[in-house]
């Protein structure tokens, strides 16, 4: 028999008995824990927990379970979410003229490796409309001219917000979307948008970072996936990885290696997010892998 499954995520001030009380609550309400992970951040004196469980007592409804846990959460001052484990989050992808991350995410989605729905792809260029069509995903071209005035930028972002609302988007992924989001849009997307970039920052800013890195003789190529905030490329980090390189590689080879690392790092971050494994701890994250 298949039972409804949930993922509970929570955080609170660290205190004795949290695991005991949560697991006891689930047992008392006809639930069976499938897997559980927890972490106590000693510096912040804060506790984080993720529990995957099934609801096996037919007499306990979804509404009753949520209402009862809300009472416990209020008593213990928990910040919490209870997710349907079988729901596929709705993800909007945004891209400009560099498509390796977009292509990788679409392949993983189509192959069933990424448990999401993708209702829309947004770009300020037309380069990937055929790629979107090959996956039968609506492509929205929202151009923004270089050096466009603030009013034009806000008007374009208003259309992005309209698409987010229309498609009930749970997550926005900047798959090499090369536009800086306004502070207001960043605030709206807090905790709901992920960006990817090479890990040379802040050393090699601007155009052709891999050429700059080659000129300096770097020995590591890396990528960082992080939450989007108003501080450019400084949001809470979700995942990073590196590959070793050496003197025999030219700038084009470094760039190719960098593209591969970016794809893997972004895919991991998105997968962990949609599986509710990423919890924010101030300027950092807790990731239950």
PANUKE-469666 format. One line per 8 residues: their letters; for each residue z negated, x, y of C-alpha. Coordinates in nm, 4 decimals, padded with zeros to 6 digits, always signed. Layout:
a) Z X Y | ...
//
This chain:
xxxxxxxx) +00.0000 +00.0000 +00.0000 | +00.0908 +00.1292 +00.3444 | -00.1857 +00.1063 +00.6004 | -00.1494 +00.1264 +00.9796 | -00.2055 +00.4835 +01.0964 | -00.3401 +00.6078 +01.4289 | -00.3978 +00.9295 +01.6163 | -00.7119 +00.9388 +01.8271
xxxxxxxx) -00.7436 +01.2080 +02.0940 | -01.0527 +01.2538 +02.3051 | -01.2380 +01.4924 +02.5310 | -01.5821 +01.4847 +02.6865 | -01.8731 +01.6990 +02.7953 | -01.9910 +01.8877 +02.4890 | -02.2924 +01.7282 +02.3244 | -02.4513 +01.7093 +01.9831
xxxxxxxx) -02.3254 +01.4581 +01.7300 | -01.9742 +01.3823 +01.8619 | -01.7971 +01.4367 +01.5292 | -02.0711 +01.2469 +01.3451 | -02.0507 +00.9466 +01.5747 | -01.6701 +00.9293 +01.5808 | -01.6307 +00.9698 +01.2060 | -01.9140 +00.7239 +01.1478
xxxxxxxx) -01.7493 +00.4708 +01.3757 | -01.4210 +00.4999 +01.1854 | -01.5949 +00.4617 +00.8487 | -01.7886 +00.1568 +00.9725 | -01.4624 -00.0055 +01.0854 | -01.2726 +00.0349 +00.7607 | -01.0824 +00.3490 +00.8540 | -01.0094 +00.6587 +00.6485
xxxxxxxx) -00.9623 +01.0000 +00.8125 | -00.6424 +01.1775 +00.7044 | -00.6938 +01.4939 +00.9089 | -00.9154 +01.6012 +01.1937 | -00.9427 +01.8948 +01.4331 | -01.1902 +01.9739 +01.7082 | -01.2676 +02.2481 +01.9575 | -01.5537 +02.3202 +02.1916
xxxxxxxx) -01.4535 +02.5071 +02.5073 | -01.7674 +02.7039 +02.5853 | -01.6759 +02.8102 +02.9381 | -01.6067 +02.4527 +03.0489 | -01.8728 +02.3073 +02.8168 | -01.6125 +02.0534 +02.7083 | -01.5247 +01.9162 +02.3644 | -01.1794 +01.8177 +02.2364
xxxxxxxx) -01.0883 +01.6260 +01.9220 | -00.7801 +01.4883 +01.7435 | -00.8169 +01.2547 +01.4468 | -00.5347 +01.1128 +01.2331 | -00.6626 +00.8131 +01.0365 | -00.5546 +00.4941 +00.8624 | -00.6987 +00.1440 +00.9125 | -00.7573 +00.0165 +00.5599
xxxxxxxx) -00.9727 -00.2928 +00.6165 | -00.7468 -00.5906 +00.6821 | -01.0403 -00.7754 +00.8368 | -01.0438 -00.5239 +01.1246 | -00.7573 -00.5946 +01.3644 | -00.5911 -00.3449 +01.5951 | -00.7360 -00.5251 +01.8962 | -01.0868 -00.5302 +01.7502
xxxxxxxx) -01.0708 -00.1602 +01.6648 | -00.9633 -00.0637 +02.0153 | -01.2180 -00.2883 +02.1831 | -01.5009 -00.1545 +01.9674 | -01.4073 +00.2073 +02.0298 | -01.3863 +00.1419 +02.4033 | -01.7543 +00.0530 +02.3882 | -01.8417 +00.3778 +02.2120
xxxxxxxx) -01.6236 +00.5739 +02.4547 | -01.8005 +00.4235 +02.7532 | -02.1393 +00.5040 +02.6049 | -02.0414 +00.8661 +02.5322 | -01.8255 +00.9055 +02.8481 | -01.5144 +00.9942 +02.6499 | -01.1649 +01.0358 +02.7887 | -00.9555 +00.9026 +02.5028
xxxxxxxx) -00.6253 +00.7643 +02.3799 | -00.5476 +00.5801 +02.0593 | -00.1847 +00.6069 +01.9493 | +00.0191 +00.4340 +01.6816 | +00.1047 +00.7296 +01.4527 | +00.4443 +00.5804 +01.3643 | +00.5571 +00.5134 +01.7210 | +00.8321 +00.7480 +01.8365
xxxxxxxx) +00.7742 +00.8457 +02.2013 | +01.0643 +00.7856 +02.4381 | +01.1843 +01.1128 +02.5879 | +01.4223 +01.1570 +02.8815 | +01.6038 +01.4912 +02.8888 | +01.7116 +01.6530 +03.2156 | +01.9591 +01.9404 +03.2365 | +02.1858 +02.1207 +03.4841
xxxxxxxx) +02.4613 +02.3623 +03.3778 | +02.2857 +02.5647 +03.1041 | +02.2856 +02.3643 +02.7826 | +02.1285 +02.5611 +02.4980 | +01.7918 +02.3821 +02.5114 | +01.9561 +02.0420 +02.5457 | +02.1839 +02.1096 +02.2484 | +01.8918 +02.2324 +02.0367
xxxxxxxx) +01.6707 +01.9311 +02.1137 | +01.9539 +01.6879 +02.0408 | +02.0222 +01.8530 +01.7050 | +01.6546 +01.8380 +01.6085 | +01.6397 +01.4736 +01.7167 | +01.9505 +01.3773 +01.5172 | +01.8279 +01.5712 +01.2131 | +01.4937 +01.3897 +01.2137
xxxxxxxx) +01.3024 +01.7087 +01.2904 | +01.1838 +01.5750 +01.6260 | +01.0183 +01.2301 +01.5977 | +01.1368 +01.0835 +01.9285 | +01.3766 +00.8347 +02.0812 | +01.6055 +00.9670 +02.3562 | +01.7197 +00.6746 +02.5736 | +01.8746 +00.8836 +02.8523
xxxxxxxx) +02.0027 +01.2247 +02.9550 | +02.0011 +01.3006 +03.3289 | +02.1913 +01.5782 +03.5024 | +02.2935 +01.6845 +03.8501 | +02.6219 +01.8080 +03.6963 | +02.8834 +01.6579 +03.4630 | +02.9014 +01.9489 +03.2178 | +02.7295 +01.7782 +02.9231
xxxxxxxx) +02.8462 +01.4181 +02.9375 | +03.0628 +01.4707 +02.6295 | +02.7730 +01.6247 +02.4389 | +02.5597 +01.3212 +02.5259 | +02.8391 +01.0882 +02.4163 | +02.8651 +01.2660 +02.0797 | +02.5030 +01.1624 +02.0163 | +02.5638 +00.8136 +02.1584
xxxxxxxx) +02.3059 +00.8690 +02.4319 | +02.3672 +00.7371 +02.7864 | +02.4412 +01.0179 +03.0339 | +02.3404 +00.9682 +03.3972 | +02.5055 +01.1919 +03.6560 | +02.2803 +01.2137 +03.9615 | +02.4407 +01.4803 +04.1815 | +02.2453 +01.6747 +04.4390
xxxxxxxx) +02.4387 +01.9098 +04.6627 | +02.3101 +02.2618 +04.7242 | +02.0975 +02.2599 +05.0387 | +02.0829 +01.8798 +05.0438 | +01.8397 +01.7350 +05.3025 | +01.5020 +01.6053 +05.1929 | +01.6144 +01.2428 +05.2262 | +01.8993 +01.2989 +04.9784
xxxxxxxx) +01.6634 +01.4700 +04.7332 | +01.4142 +01.1848 +04.7488 | +01.6936 +00.9295 +04.7043 | +01.8123 +01.1135 +04.3925 | +01.4573 +01.1291 +04.2581 | +01.4173 +00.7559 +04.3223 | +01.7030 +00.7010 +04.0767 | +01.5281 +00.9278 +03.8251
xxxxxxxx) +01.2116 +00.7198 +03.8592 | +01.4147 +00.4011 +03.8198 | +01.5567 +00.5322 +03.4910 | +01.2103 +00.6340 +03.3721 | +01.0779 +00.2854 +03.4390 | +01.3834 +00.1122 +03.2933 | +01.3610 +00.3045 +02.9672 | +00.9799 +00.3102 +02.9512
xxxxxxxx) +00.9845 +00.6888 +02.9227 | +00.6781 +00.8588 +02.7742 | +00.7874 +01.2186 +02.8407 | +01.0369 +01.3970 +03.0648 | +01.1718 +01.7299 +02.9399 | +01.3321 +01.9682 +03.1876 | +01.5730 +02.1363 +02.9445 | +01.6875 +02.3930 +03.2015
xxxxxxxx) +01.7072 +02.1430 +03.4869 | +01.7526 +02.3781 +03.7799 | +01.6123 +02.1674 +04.0611 | +01.2643 +02.1881 +04.2099 | +01.0929 +01.8503 +04.1845 | +00.9230 +01.7088 +04.4912 | +00.5415 +01.7060 +04.5055 | +00.5431 +01.3260 +04.4791
xxxxxxxx) +00.7519 +01.3280 +04.1614 | +00.5396 +01.6070 +04.0139 | +00.2301 +01.3967 +04.0808 | +00.3896 +01.0942 +03.9142 | +00.4814 +01.3049 +03.6097 | +00.1397 +01.4704 +03.5731 | +00.0822 +01.5424 +03.2063 | +00.4117 +01.3726 +03.1160
xxxxxxxx) +00.6742 +01.6394 +03.1911 | +00.7451 +01.9733 +03.0223 | +00.9492 +02.2621 +03.1618 | +01.0862 +02.5795 +03.0002 | +01.1618 +02.9169 +03.1570 | +01.1838 +03.2831 +03.0666 | +00.8553 +03.4706 +03.0691 | +00.9599 +03.7426 +03.3154
xxxxxxxx) +00.8091 +03.5489 +03.6036 | +00.6852 +03.6483 +03.8511 | +00.8442 +03.9925 +03.8020 | +01.2139 +03.8963 +03.7938 | +01.2752 +03.5984 +04.0188 | +01.6023 +03.4415 +04.1245 | +01.9476 +03.4896 +03.9786 | +02.0331 +03.6982 +03.6711
xxxxxxxx) +01.6781 +03.7687 +03.5494 | +01.8060 +03.9257 +03.2258 | +02.0207 +04.1711 +03.4219 | +01.7131 +04.2615 +03.6228 | +01.5129 +04.2997 +03.3029 | +01.7833 +04.5186 +03.1473 | +01.7861 +04.7383 +03.4558 | +01.4089 +04.7886 +03.4209
xxxxxxxx) +01.4331 +04.8587 +03.0470 | +01.2042 +04.5790 +02.9276 | +01.0891 +04.5840 +02.5647 | +00.9916 +04.2172 +02.5281 | +01.1919 +03.8983 +02.5871 | +00.9876 +03.5798 +02.6071 | +00.9752 +03.2138 +02.7062 | +00.7079 +02.9760 +02.8355
xxxxxxxx) +00.6851 +02.5977 +02.8006 | +00.4381 +02.4326 +03.0352 | +00.3480 +02.1060 +03.2011 | +00.5188 +02.0400 +03.5322 | +00.2983 +02.0522 +03.8415 | +00.3511 +02.0899 +04.2130 | +00.2890 +02.4644 +04.1721 | +00.6301 +02.5947 +04.0662
xxxxxxxx) +00.6289 +02.7307 +03.7087 | +00.2497 +02.7499 +03.7069 | +00.1494 +02.4363 +03.5159 | -00.0772 +02.4437 +03.2082 | +00.0942 +02.6477 +02.9361 | +00.1681 +02.4725 +02.6059 | +00.3556 +02.7409 +02.4117 | +00.4936 +03.0933 +02.4502
xxxxxxxx) +00.6753 +03.3382 +02.2258 | +00.8410 +03.6795 +02.2490 | +01.1044 +03.8931 +02.0751 | +01.1146 +04.2726 +02.0877 | +01.4245 +04.4350 +02.2382 | +01.5300 +04.7951 +02.2920 | +01.7497 +05.0336 +02.4882 | +02.0584 +04.9677 +02.2741
xxxxxxxx) +02.0924 +04.6070 +02.3962 | +02.2898 +04.5136 +02.7046 | +02.2049 +04.2340 +02.9476 | +02.4236 +03.9824 +02.7630 | +02.2373 +04.0500 +02.4387 | +01.9023 +04.0125 +02.6121 | +02.0185 +03.6817 +02.7573 | +02.1286 +03.5575 +02.4132
xxxxxxxx) +01.7924 +03.6499 +02.2638 | +01.6213 +03.4789 +02.5550 | +01.8169 +03.1577 +02.4959 | +01.7079 +03.1503 +02.1322 | +01.3425 +03.2014 +02.2237 | +01.3590 +02.9310 +02.4913 | +01.4996 +02.6800 +02.2405 | +01.2255 +02.7441 +01.9855
xxxxxxxx) +00.9418 +02.7444 +02.2378 | +01.0549 +02.4228 +02.4071 | +01.1087 +02.2450 +02.0747 | +00.7580 +02.3387 +01.9604 | +00.6034 +02.2186 +02.2855 | +00.7865 +01.8855 +02.2742 | +00.7013 +01.8292 +01.9066 | +00.3341 +01.9065 +01.9601
xxxxxxxx) +00.3254 +01.6773 +02.2625 | +00.4827 +01.3780 +02.0853 | +00.2499 +01.4331 +01.7896 | -00.0433 +01.4144 +02.0356 | -00.1578 +01.7680 +01.9612 | -00.1765 +01.8849 +02.3247 | -00.4844 +01.8105 +02.5344 | -00.5296 +01.9400 +02.8869
xxxxxxxx) -00.8352 +02.1435 +02.9772 | -00.8034 +02.1896 +03.3515 | -00.5406 +02.4565 +03.4130 | -00.5153 +02.5277 +03.0383 | -00.4325 +02.3342 +02.7228 | -00.5875 +02.2876 +02.3818 | -00.3157 +02.2663 +02.1137 | -00.4139 +02.1423 +01.7677
x) -00.1325 +02.2837 +01.5518
//
